[in-house]
Every structure is written in C-alpha cells, then in structure tokens.
Amino acid sequence: MKPLAPPGGFRGPVKRSITIAGHATSISLEPGFWAALEDAAARRSLPLSALVAAIDGLRIEGDDPPNLASAIRSWLLGEAGNVRPVQP
C-alpha cells in the first residue's frame, strides 16, 4: 500500500518564539505539529505557552532529556493515541 501525503502536503519547519518561565525560546515545528499543539492547548483551555511549559517540565524530568521540539512531537504522538511504547 502506497503511503498518503499528509493534509496540506509536506512542509518544512516553522520557527516561533514562545515564552516559558519568563524567557523567550524559539521552537521549530512543522505546520501540522503547530496546528495539533494549538488544538491540544485549546481543548485544555490553556494558552499555547502554558502547554509548552508543561511539556517542557515533563521533558526535563528525564535522565537524558531531548530537545524541546522533539519532546513536543513525542507528546503529540502520545496524545494521538495508538502509539506503541518505545523501549529505551
């Protein structure tokens, strides 16, 4: 079975500035991930920066934390469900 292109086609990352704990940080995500992140924040009635700060807090609890963009993508995959756990 041939894979389907994502809605809107393949697009490169878009950089945005988000304030976390009073500090501006730049995050690069593909438009589909930005849209999914905005939807997740809206479902929780949170500002985008608050959701990103919460994900960042979870990220830095780990022994070997990934970069923030990777953590956001991983978190969004978990939110999407039907994702098998990854063994370290």
A tleap script that builds the chain and sets N, CA, C and O, in Angstrom:
source leaprc.protein.ff14SB
mol = sequence {
  NMET LYS PRO LEU ALA PRO PRO GLY GLY PHE
  ARG GLY PRO VAL LYS ARG SER ILE THR ILE
  ALA GLY HIE ALA THR SER ILE SER LEU GLU
  PRO GLY PHE TRP ALA ALA LEU GLU ASP ALA
  ALA ALA ARG ARG SER LEU PRO LEU SER ALA
  LEU VAL ALA ALA ILE ASP GLY LEU ARG ILE
  GLU GLY ASP ASP PRO PRO ASN LEU ALA SER
  ALA ILE ARG SER TRP LEU LEU GLY GLU ALA
  GLY ASN VAL ARG PRO VAL GLN CPRO
}
set mol.1.N position { 0.839 -1.172 0.000 }
set mol.1.CA position { 0.000 0.000 0.000 }
set mol.1.C position { 0.890 1.244 0.000 }
set mol.1.O position { 1.806 1.367 0.814 }
set mol.2.N position { 0.616 2.131 -0.894 }
set mol.2.CA position { 1.399 3.360 -1.017 }
set mol.2.C position { 0.991 4.354 0.080 }
set mol.2.O position { -0.202 4.571 0.290 }
set mol.3.N position { 1.965 4.964 0.785 }
set mol.3.CA position { 1.621 5.942 1.816 }
set mol.3.C position { 0.986 7.188 1.205 }
set mol.3.O position { 1.287 7.568 0.073 }
set mol.4.N position { 0.111 7.807 1.972 }
set mol.4.CA position { -0.555 9.029 1.536 }
set mol.4.C position { 0.209 10.250 2.030 }
set mol.4.O position { 0.811 10.228 3.103 }
set mol.5.N position { 0.177 11.305 1.243 }
set mol.5.CA position { 0.782 12.574 1.675 }
set mol.5.C position { -0.080 13.168 2.788 }
set mol.5.O position { -1.297 12.981 2.789 }
set mol.6.N position { 0.530 13.877 3.729 }
set mol.6.CA position { -0.250 14.496 4.797 }
set mol.6.C position { -1.132 15.616 4.248 }
set mol.6.O position { -0.835 16.183 3.197 }
set mol.7.N position { -2.230 15.938 4.968 }
set mol.7.CA position { -3.067 17.059 4.531 }
set mol.7.C position { -2.217 18.325 4.418 }
set mol.7.O position { -1.461 18.646 5.335 }
set mol.8.N position { -2.333 19.027 3.327 }
set mol.8.CA position { -1.536 20.236 3.114 }
set mol.8.C position { -0.179 19.953 2.510 }
set mol.8.O position { 0.581 20.880 2.228 }
set mol.9.N position { 0.140 18.675 2.305 }
set mol.9.CA position { 1.418 18.313 1.704 }
set mol.9.C position { 2.556 18.335 2.711 }
set mol.9.O position { 2.357 18.555 3.905 }
set mol.10.N position { 3.733 18.103 2.201 }
set mol.10.CA position { 4.934 18.103 3.041 }
set mol.10.C position { 5.470 19.527 3.125 }
set mol.10.O position { 5.704 20.175 2.106 }
set mol.11.N position { 5.659 20.002 4.348 }
set mol.11.CA position { 6.156 21.366 4.540 }
set mol.11.C position { 7.224 21.352 5.618 }
set mol.11.O position { 7.164 20.581 6.575 }
set mol.12.N position { 8.188 22.214 5.436 }
set mol.12.CA position { 9.292 22.300 6.385 }
set mol.12.C position { 8.901 22.987 7.677 }
set mol.12.O position { 7.812 23.552 7.788 }
set mol.13.N position { 9.795 22.937 8.656 }
set mol.13.CA position { 9.524 23.533 9.959 }
set mol.13.C position { 9.341 25.049 9.893 }
set mol.13.O position { 9.898 25.740 9.040 }
set mol.14.N position { 8.536 25.524 10.831 }
set mol.14.CA position { 8.287 26.954 11.010 }
set mol.14.C position { 8.763 27.301 12.416 }
set mol.14.O position { 8.393 26.636 13.384 }
set mol.15.N position { 9.576 28.336 12.525 }
set mol.15.CA position { 10.114 28.745 13.829 }
set mol.15.C position { 9.181 29.772 14.462 }
set mol.15.O position { 8.753 30.728 13.816 }
set mol.16.N position { 8.878 29.554 15.740 }
set mol.16.CA position { 8.078 30.503 16.515 }
set mol.16.C position { 8.785 30.760 17.841 }
set mol.16.O position { 9.545 29.925 18.334 }
set mol.17.N position { 8.520 31.919 18.397 }
set mol.17.CA position { 9.063 32.268 19.705 }
set mol.17.C position { 7.959 32.087 20.747 }
set mol.17.O position { 6.844 32.581 20.579 }
set mol.18.N position { 8.285 31.378 21.817 }
set mol.18.CA position { 7.340 31.106 22.906 }
set mol.18.C position { 8.028 31.513 24.206 }
set mol.18.O position { 9.231 31.302 24.364 }
set mol.19.N position { 7.282 32.089 25.124 }
set mol.19.CA position { 7.832 32.460 26.423 }
set mol.19.C position { 7.535 31.357 27.433 }
set mol.19.O position { 6.381 30.991 27.655 }
set mol.20.N position { 8.596 30.838 28.036 }
set mol.20.CA position { 8.489 29.801 29.063 }
set mol.20.C position { 9.212 30.317 30.297 }
set mol.20.O position { 10.394 30.657 30.239 }
set mol.21.N position { 8.497 30.372 31.406 }
set mol.21.CA position { 9.071 30.839 32.676 }
set mol.21.C position { 9.756 32.195 32.518 }
set mol.21.O position { 10.825 32.432 33.080 }
set mol.22.N position { 9.128 33.076 31.749 }
set mol.22.CA position { 9.648 34.423 31.582 }
set mol.22.C position { 10.765 34.580 30.573 }
set mol.22.O position { 11.285 35.681 30.393 }
set mol.23.N position { 11.143 33.493 29.910 }
set mol.23.CA position { 12.224 33.545 28.926 }
set mol.23.C position { 11.703 33.139 27.554 }
set mol.23.O position { 10.996 32.140 27.423 }
set mol.24.N position { 12.050 33.911 26.537 }
set mol.24.CA position { 11.651 33.575 25.169 }
set mol.24.C position { 12.547 32.467 24.636 }
set mol.24.O position { 13.764 32.494 24.821 }
set mol.25.N position { 11.940 31.506 23.982 }
set mol.25.CA position { 12.692 30.437 23.338 }
set mol.25.C position { 12.099 30.196 21.959 }
set mol.25.O position { 10.892 30.341 21.767 }
set mol.26.N position { 12.926 29.835 21.013 }
set mol.26.CA position { 12.463 29.552 19.656 }
set mol.26.C position { 12.280 28.054 19.493 }
set mol.26.O position { 13.122 27.257 19.906 }
set mol.27.N position { 11.162 27.690 18.883 }
set mol.27.CA position { 10.856 26.287 18.624 }
set mol.27.C position { 10.521 26.153 17.149 }
set mol.27.O position { 9.738 26.934 16.609 }
set mol.28.N position { 11.117 25.158 16.499 }
set mol.28.CA position { 10.835 24.874 15.089 }
set mol.28.C position { 10.043 23.582 14.990 }
set mol.28.O position { 10.515 22.517 15.389 }
set mol.29.N position { 8.833 23.686 14.451 }
set mol.29.CA position { 7.966 22.529 14.224 }
set mol.29.C position { 7.323 22.653 12.852 }
set mol.29.O position { 7.141 23.757 12.340 }
set mol.30.N position { 6.988 21.534 12.270 }
set mol.30.CA position { 6.264 21.534 11.013 }
set mol.30.C position { 4.854 22.076 11.274 }
set mol.30.O position { 4.331 21.928 12.378 }
set mol.31.N position { 4.229 22.710 10.254 }
set mol.31.CA position { 2.910 23.317 10.447 }
set mol.31.C position { 1.862 22.371 11.036 }
set mol.31.O position { 1.039 22.795 11.847 }
set mol.32.N position { 1.882 21.109 10.642 }
set mol.32.CA position { 0.920 20.156 11.195 }
set mol.32.C position { 1.085 19.964 12.693 }
set mol.32.O position { 0.099 19.799 13.412 }
set mol.33.N position { 2.327 19.985 13.167 }
set mol.33.CA position { 2.569 19.864 14.603 }
set mol.33.C position { 2.128 21.130 15.336 }
set mol.33.O position { 1.585 21.050 16.438 }
set mol.34.N position { 2.359 22.301 14.731 }
set mol.34.CA position { 1.875 23.539 15.352 }
set mol.34.C position { 0.358 23.500 15.474 }
set mol.34.O position { -0.190 23.866 16.514 }
set mol.35.N position { -0.326 23.060 14.421 }
set mol.35.CA position { -1.793 23.000 14.443 }
set mol.35.C position { -2.271 22.028 15.524 }
set mol.35.O position { -3.203 22.335 16.266 }
set mol.36.N position { -1.639 20.862 15.612 }
set mol.36.CA position { -2.027 19.875 16.624 }
set mol.36.C position { -1.769 20.408 18.033 }
set mol.36.O position { -2.564 20.172 18.942 }
set mol.37.N position { -0.669 21.118 18.213 }
set mol.37.CA position { -0.340 21.688 19.518 }
set mol.37.C position { -1.344 22.773 19.902 }
set mol.37.O position { -1.782 22.837 21.050 }
set mol.38.N position { -1.704 23.618 18.950 }
set mol.38.CA position { -2.711 24.654 19.207 }
set mol.38.C position { -4.053 24.026 19.565 }
set mol.38.O position { -4.736 24.506 20.470 }
set mol.39.N position { -4.440 22.957 18.864 }
set mol.39.CA position { -5.694 22.259 19.165 }
set mol.39.C position { -5.659 21.662 20.569 }
set mol.39.O position { -6.639 21.749 21.308 }
set mol.40.N position { -4.526 21.054 20.935 }
set mol.40.CA position { -4.393 20.459 22.269 }
set mol.40.C position { -4.505 21.530 23.353 }
set mol.40.O position { -5.142 21.305 24.382 }
set mol.41.N position { -3.898 22.678 23.131 }
set mol.41.CA position { -3.991 23.776 24.100 }
set mol.41.C position { -5.435 24.266 24.208 }
set mol.41.O position { -5.927 24.511 25.309 }
set mol.42.N position { -6.108 24.408 23.080 }
set mol.42.CA position { -7.495 24.877 23.082 }
set mol.42.C position { -8.409 23.886 23.809 }
set mol.42.O position { -9.295 24.298 24.558 }
set mol.43.N position { -8.199 22.582 23.593 }
set mol.43.CA position { -9.017 21.568 24.278 }
set mol.43.C position { -8.857 21.652 25.793 }
set mol.43.O position { -9.775 21.313 26.540 }
set mol.44.N position { -7.701 22.100 26.236 }
set mol.44.CA position { -7.427 22.222 27.669 }
set mol.44.C position { -7.696 23.634 28.191 }
set mol.44.O position { -7.489 23.915 29.371 }
set mol.45.N position { -8.153 24.512 27.315 }
set mol.45.CA position { -8.384 25.922 27.667 }
set mol.45.C position { -7.126 26.560 28.243 }
set mol.45.O position { -7.176 27.302 29.224 }
set mol.46.N position { -5.993 26.251 27.606 }
set mol.46.CA position { -4.701 26.797 28.022 }
set mol.46.C position { -4.114 27.657 26.919 }
set mol.46.O position { -4.337 27.390 25.739 }
set mol.47.N position { -3.366 28.687 27.291 }
set mol.47.CA position { -2.572 29.374 26.272 }
set mol.47.C position { -1.516 28.404 25.742 }
set mol.47.O position { -1.078 27.504 26.458 }
set mol.48.N position { -1.118 28.587 24.510 }
set mol.48.CA position { -0.107 27.728 23.900 }
set mol.48.C position { 1.161 27.696 24.748 }
set mol.48.O position { 1.754 26.635 24.943 }
set mol.49.N position { 1.576 28.855 25.251 }
set mol.49.CA position { 2.807 28.917 26.050 }
set mol.49.C position { 2.693 28.088 27.327 }
set mol.49.O position { 3.684 27.507 27.769 }
set mol.50.N position { 1.504 28.020 27.926 }
set mol.50.CA position { 1.327 27.227 29.146 }
set mol.50.C position { 1.447 25.736 28.851 }
set mol.50.O position { 2.049 24.996 29.629 }
set mol.51.N position { 0.880 25.291 27.734 }
set mol.51.CA position { 1.002 23.877 27.376 }
set mol.51.C position { 2.453 23.530 27.060 }
set mol.51.O position { 2.948 22.486 27.483 }
set mol.52.N position { 3.129 24.392 26.327 }
set mol.52.CA position { 4.540 24.143 26.007 }
set mol.52.C position { 5.369 24.110 27.293 }
set mol.52.O position { 6.272 23.283 27.421 }
set mol.53.N position { 5.077 24.993 28.236 }
set mol.53.CA position { 5.802 24.996 29.512 }
set mol.53.C position { 5.564 23.691 30.271 }
set mol.53.O position { 6.486 23.158 30.888 }
set mol.54.N position { 4.340 23.173 30.231 }
set mol.54.CA position { 4.038 21.909 30.902 }
set mol.54.C position { 4.797 20.753 30.250 }
set mol.54.O position { 5.348 19.899 30.944 }
set mol.55.N position { 4.826 20.727 28.925 }
set mol.55.CA position { 5.577 19.688 28.209 }
set mol.55.C position { 7.062 19.816 28.535 }
set mol.55.O position { 7.748 18.812 28.725 }
set mol.56.N position { 7.556 21.045 28.599 }
set mol.56.CA position { 8.964 21.274 28.935 }
set mol.56.C position { 9.273 20.747 30.334 }
set mol.56.O position { 10.326 20.151 30.557 }
set mol.57.N position { 8.360 20.964 31.271 }
set mol.57.CA position { 8.556 20.454 32.622 }
set mol.57.C position { 8.655 18.935 32.654 }
set mol.57.O position { 9.490 18.379 33.366 }
set mol.58.N position { 7.804 18.266 31.884 }
set mol.58.CA position { 7.874 16.804 31.783 }
set mol.58.C position { 9.186 16.369 31.140 }
set mol.58.O position { 9.802 15.386 31.552 }
set mol.59.N position { 9.597 17.114 30.129 }
set mol.59.CA position { 10.811 16.787 29.372 }
set mol.59.C position { 12.046 16.797 30.262 }
set mol.59.O position { 12.868 15.884 30.193 }
set mol.60.N position { 12.180 17.818 31.091 }
set mol.60.CA position { 13.411 17.969 31.874 }
set mol.60.C position { 13.467 17.037 33.079 }
set mol.60.O position { 14.488 16.975 33.765 }
set mol.61.N position { 12.370 16.304 33.348 }
set mol.61.CA position { 12.389 15.319 34.428 }
set mol.61.C position { 13.196 14.081 34.051 }
set mol.61.O position { 13.645 13.342 34.928 }
set mol.62.N position { 13.381 13.851 32.758 }
set mol.62.CA position { 14.074 12.647 32.302 }
set mol.62.C position { 15.574 12.699 32.535 }
set mol.62.O position { 16.149 13.764 32.759 }
set mol.63.N position { 16.199 11.519 32.479 }
set mol.63.CA position { 17.649 11.421 32.670 }
set mol.63.C position { 18.425 12.039 31.515 }
set mol.63.O position { 19.468 12.659 31.721 }
set mol.64.N position { 17.922 11.873 30.318 }
set mol.64.CA position { 18.595 12.382 29.118 }
set mol.64.C position { 17.555 13.103 28.262 }
set mol.64.O position { 17.129 12.582 27.231 }
set mol.65.N position { 17.141 14.313 28.691 }
set mol.65.CA position { 16.035 14.979 28.005 }
set mol.65.C position { 16.361 15.340 26.555 }
set mol.65.O position { 17.465 15.796 26.256 }
set mol.66.N position { 15.393 15.132 25.659 }
set mol.66.CA position { 15.573 15.526 24.262 }
set mol.66.C position { 15.407 17.039 24.141 }
set mol.66.O position { 15.078 17.712 25.117 }
set mol.67.N position { 15.634 17.568 22.945 }
set mol.67.CA position { 15.364 18.991 22.752 }
set mol.67.C position { 13.852 19.210 22.826 }
set mol.67.O position { 13.072 18.267 22.696 }
set mol.68.N position { 13.454 20.447 23.035 }
set mol.68.CA position { 12.046 20.756 23.271 }
set mol.68.C position { 11.165 20.398 22.078 }
set mol.68.O position { 10.067 19.875 22.264 }
set mol.69.N position { 11.620 20.668 20.866 }
set mol.69.CA position { 10.813 20.337 19.686 }
set mol.69.C position { 10.560 18.832 19.610 }
set mol.69.O position { 9.447 18.410 19.296 }
set mol.70.N position { 11.571 18.027 19.890 }
set mol.70.CA position { 11.399 16.569 19.888 }
set mol.70.C position { 10.422 16.139 20.974 }
set mol.70.O position { 9.589 15.260 20.753 }
set mol.71.N position { 10.522 16.754 22.139 }
set mol.71.CA position { 9.610 16.423 23.236 }
set mol.71.C position { 8.170 16.761 22.862 }
set mol.71.O position { 7.253 15.999 23.169 }
set mol.72.N position { 7.971 17.893 22.204 }
set mol.72.CA position { 6.622 18.280 21.784 }
set mol.72.C position { 6.074 17.276 20.776 }
set mol.72.O position { 4.927 16.845 20.890 }
set mol.73.N position { 6.886 16.905 19.795 }
set mol.73.CA position { 6.426 15.929 18.797 }
set mol.73.C position { 6.063 14.604 19.458 }
set mol.73.O position { 5.033 14.009 19.139 }
set mol.74.N position { 6.910 14.141 20.381 }
set mol.74.CA position { 6.646 12.881 21.085 }
set mol.74.C position { 5.370 12.979 21.912 }
set mol.74.O position { 4.564 12.049 21.930 }
set mol.75.N position { 5.189 14.095 22.588 }
set mol.75.CA position { 3.991 14.301 23.398 }
set mol.75.C position { 2.751 14.277 22.511 }
set mol.75.O position { 1.742 13.668 22.866 }
set mol.76.N position { 2.826 14.937 21.361 }
set mol.76.CA position { 1.687 14.957 20.445 }
set mol.76.C position { 1.372 13.564 19.905 }
set mol.76.O position { 0.203 13.220 19.730 }
set mol.77.N position { 2.393 12.770 19.644 }
set mol.77.CA position { 2.144 11.388 19.211 }
set mol.77.C position { 1.413 10.614 20.303 }
set mol.77.O position { 0.488 9.853 20.019 }
set mol.78.N position { 1.826 10.809 21.533 }
set mol.78.CA position { 1.137 10.160 22.646 }
set mol.78.C position { -0.307 10.606 22.752 }
set mol.78.O position { -1.189 9.798 23.043 }
set mol.79.N position { -0.555 11.874 22.520 }
set mol.79.CA position { -1.912 12.413 22.537 }
set mol.79.C position { -2.770 11.813 21.428 }
set mol.79.O position { -3.975 11.623 21.594 }
set mol.80.N position { -2.138 11.518 20.299 }
set mol.80.CA position { -2.877 10.971 19.156 }
set mol.80.C position { -3.350 9.550 19.439 }
set mol.80.O position { -4.300 9.078 18.814 }
set mol.81.N position { -2.698 8.868 20.372 }
set mol.81.CA position { -3.084 7.507 20.728 }
set mol.81.C position { -2.592 6.494 19.716 }
set mol.81.O position { -1.996 6.845 18.698 }
set mol.82.N position { -2.850 5.234 20.014 }
set mol.82.CA position { -2.447 4.135 19.131 }
set mol.82.C position { -0.961 4.153 18.813 }
set mol.82.O position { -0.553 3.747 17.725 }
set mol.83.N position { -0.156 4.619 19.747 }
set mol.83.CA position { 1.291 4.645 19.550 }
set mol.83.C position { 1.888 3.606 20.491 }
set mol.83.O position { 1.659 3.650 21.700 }
set mol.84.N position { 2.644 2.685 19.940 }
set mol.84.CA position { 3.222 1.636 20.789 }
set mol.84.C position { 4.344 2.226 21.637 }
set mol.84.O position { 5.075 3.103 21.176 }
set mol.85.N position { 4.481 1.752 22.868 }
set mol.85.CA position { 5.565 2.248 23.722 }
set mol.85.C position { 6.927 1.919 23.115 }
set mol.85.O position { 7.107 0.868 22.500 }
set mol.86.N position { 7.861 2.812 23.294 }
set mol.86.CA position { 9.220 2.620 22.784 }
set mol.86.C position { 10.102 2.197 23.942 }
set mol.86.O position { 10.105 2.831 24.997 }
set mol.87.N position { 10.846 1.130 23.742 }
set mol.87.CA position { 11.766 0.656 24.776 }
set mol.87.C position { 13.090 1.398 24.656 }
set mol.87.O position { 13.599 1.580 23.550 }
set mol.88.N position { 13.658 1.834 25.796 }
set mol.88.CA position { 14.948 2.542 25.734 }
set mol.88.C position { 16.076 1.654 25.257 }
set mol.88.O position { 17.216 2.106 25.154 }
savepdb mol mol.pdb
quit
